[in-house]
Amino acid sequence: MIGGARTAGRYAMAKWLITIGIVLIVLGVAWPLLAKLGLGSLPGDVKLERKGYTFYFPVTTSILISLVITLVLWIFRR
């Protein structure tokens, strides 16, 4: 029985890795469209520019993406 549990766990991990890979590919393809919508330059995103140095931390964008992912996962788990 132990061997069966290990195999099931491996398949579950493989499914998650494939799903994450597909999501990353879709986001990569959709990124130009998302940039046109203003995602990444929302009010609250921190951008500091100095001579020879740029620091960018998308606080608001991160929160928005987190909310969308949470909503999608909540809908699929129902």
Residue pairs with C-beta under 8 A, 6 or more apart in sequence:
34 40
39 61
39 64
40 58
40 61
42 58
42 60
42 61
42 64
43 60
44 59
44 60
45 56
45 57
45 58
45 59
45 60
45 61
46 55
46 56
46 57
46 58
46 59
47 54
47 55
47 56
47 57
48 54
48 55
48 56
49 55
